[in-house]
Amino acid sequence: MKFINDLKFNDKGLMPAIIQDYKSGKVLTLCYMNRQALEKTLEEGKVYLFRRSKNTLMMKGETSGHIQIVKEIFIDCEGNSILLKIEQKVAACHAGYFTCYYRKASSDGALLVTEKKIFDPEKVY
């Protein structure tokens, strides 16, 4: 885990983490990790993140069971963001979609849903 010492976390101790599906290449979400989240992710092989809204560490899928298994980790050229290629169990988005990026902005300003809902959030949360 030597590379962690070379990373550049922001002034709040956080770093953006892009979560990407290992098989499809689809971007699933953007979250934030602090050093502890990254260390725990490396130790356990499951994605941990820092929830800014609750100021706490959590395992992705902790409540829903929709965990993310780490396959590969990449660090950007400046050492200030991370890309995690993962195997997603069920879905990444708390709104019920596989990816959090299920809405496409059209040229007229409308948002179009481009994904199929996989689960009902009211039954999971």
C-alpha positions in Angstrom: 0.0 0.0 0.0 3.0 2.2 -0.4 1.4 4.2 -3.2 -1.1 5.7 -0.8 1.6 7.9 0.7 2.1 9.5 -2.8 -1.6 10.4 -3.3 -2.9 13.9 -3.0 -6.1 14.1 -0.9 -7.8 17.5 -0.9 -7.8 19.8 2.1 -10.7 17.8 3.6 -8.7 14.6 3.3 -10.8 13.3 0.4 -10.2 12.2 -3.1 -12.8 11.6 -6.0 -13.2 8.0 -6.8 -14.8 6.9 -10.1 -16.5 3.5 -9.9 -16.6 1.7 -13.2 -18.1 -1.7 -14.1 -15.3 -4.1 -14.9 -17.1 -6.0 -17.6 -19.1 -3.3 -19.5 -16.9 -0.3 -18.9 -19.9 1.7 -17.8 -19.3 4.4 -15.2 -21.5 3.6 -12.2 -20.9 6.5 -9.9 -18.5 9.1 -8.5 -17.9 9.0 -4.8 -15.2 10.2 -2.4 -12.7 8.3 -0.4 -10.5 9.3 2.4 -7.3 7.4 3.3 -9.1 5.1 5.7 -11.7 4.2 3.0 -9.0 3.4 0.5 -7.0 1.3 3.0 -10.1 -0.7 4.0 -11.0 -1.1 0.3 -7.5 -2.6 -0.4 -7.6 -4.8 2.7 -11.1 -6.3 2.1 -11.5 -6.1 -1.7 -14.8 -4.4 -1.4 -15.5 -0.7 -2.0 -15.6 1.6 1.0 -16.3 5.3 0.7 -16.6 8.4 2.7 -20.2 9.7 3.0 -19.8 13.5 3.1 -23.5 14.0 4.1 -23.0 11.8 7.2 -19.3 12.5 7.7 -18.7 8.7 8.0 -17.0 5.7 6.4 -19.3 3.1 4.9 -19.0 0.0 2.7 -20.9 0.5 -0.6 -23.9 -1.7 -0.5 -23.9 -1.9 3.3 -27.6 -1.4 3.6 -28.8 -2.8 0.3 -26.4 -5.7 -0.1 -25.5 -4.4 -3.5 -21.7 -4.6 -2.8 -18.9 -3.8 -5.2 -16.0 -6.2 -5.5 -12.7 -4.6 -6.6 -11.0 -6.0 -9.7 -8.5 -3.2 -10.5 -7.5 0.2 -9.2 -5.9 2.9 -11.3 -4.5 6.2 -10.1 -4.5 9.3 -12.3 -1.4 11.0 -13.5 -1.5 13.7 -10.8 -2.3 11.3 -8.0 -5.5 13.2 -7.0 -8.2 10.9 -8.2 -8.8 7.1 -8.3 -10.6 4.8 -10.7 -11.9 1.5 -9.3 -13.0 -1.2 -11.8 -15.4 -3.4 -9.9 -17.9 -6.3 -10.1 -21.2 -4.8 -9.2 -23.7 -7.0 -7.3 -27.3 -6.0 -8.4 -27.0 -2.2 -8.9 -24.9 0.8 -7.9 -27.6 3.5 -7.8 -29.9 3.9 -4.7 -32.6 5.0 -7.1 -32.9 1.4 -8.5 -30.7 1.6 -11.6 -27.5 -0.2 -12.4 -25.6 3.1 -12.9 -26.2 6.5 -11.2 -25.8 7.9 -14.7 -29.2 6.7 -16.0 -30.4 10.1 -17.3 -29.2 11.7 -20.5 -29.5 15.4 -21.2 -31.1 16.1 -24.5 -30.4 19.1 -26.7 -33.8 20.6 -25.6 -32.8 20.5 -22.0 -34.9 17.5 -21.0 -33.5 14.5 -19.0 -34.2 11.2 -20.7 -34.1 7.9 -18.7 -31.8 5.6 -20.6 -31.7 2.6 -18.3 -34.1 0.1 -17.0 -34.9 0.1 -13.3 -33.5 -3.0 -11.7 -35.0 -2.9 -8.2 -37.6 -0.9 -6.2 -35.7 1.3 -3.7 -38.7 1.3 -1.3 -38.4 -2.4 -0.9 -34.6 -2.3 -0.3 -34.1 0.8 1.9 
